[in-house]
Amino acid sequence: MVKKIETINNGSPLNSNGYNKIESWDAERTSELSSVYYQVLKLLGEDPDREGLKNTPERVAKAMQFMTMGYSQSPCEIINSAKFREEYRQMVIVKDIDFYSLCEHHMLPFFGKAHVAYIPNGYITGLSKIARVVEAFSRRLQVQERLTTQIRNCLQDCLNPLGVAVVIEAQHMCMQIRGVQKQNSVTTTSAFTGIFLDHLHTREEFVHLIGSKLH
């Protein structure tokens, strides 16, 4: 992938705010997306050449690449980068993982928290890798239901644990700022494998722990 590196400092060591701003983007993709968003502004009845909007197409192009960077990431590789043999066979939970995603139906944000658990079967992974898996799948055009199962399937396929549990709670801008406009609605989805499906008390323990304030 060809990258364009921009140093926004007018050629001096530091800019007026006392720092260097260095951004790395795919130059060709940024240019093509900027042209599209320029036309979008015109179709909305705006003047994309006026001062306030002059650089907006490029900014949106870069923002969209950031918000969909999960397409270039391999969640299973993330797990395998920190996979360790360990005979621990109790529940491992990483809860309250903040995430932000874009609904594929209206390309509006939905965001919330993911709670992920697994019971190891000979291997564990670094705790931060679980959060990175959530990030890799959420930084794409998504629906919450698929996001939930993708996270579950990734951990199950890459770690082969005794079971995986995923619960996601999210607010959807497509419900809050358009359409039905219900400001306080929260959508909850869940997905389980293995022991979390077969043993009710294990699933209940997980649900209890993600709802508890132990820290």
Summary of the structure (lengths in Angstrom):
residues: 215
radius of gyration: 21.1
end to end distance: 43.2
largest distance: 63.5
contacts: 623
relative contact order: 0.12
helix: 42%
strand: 27%
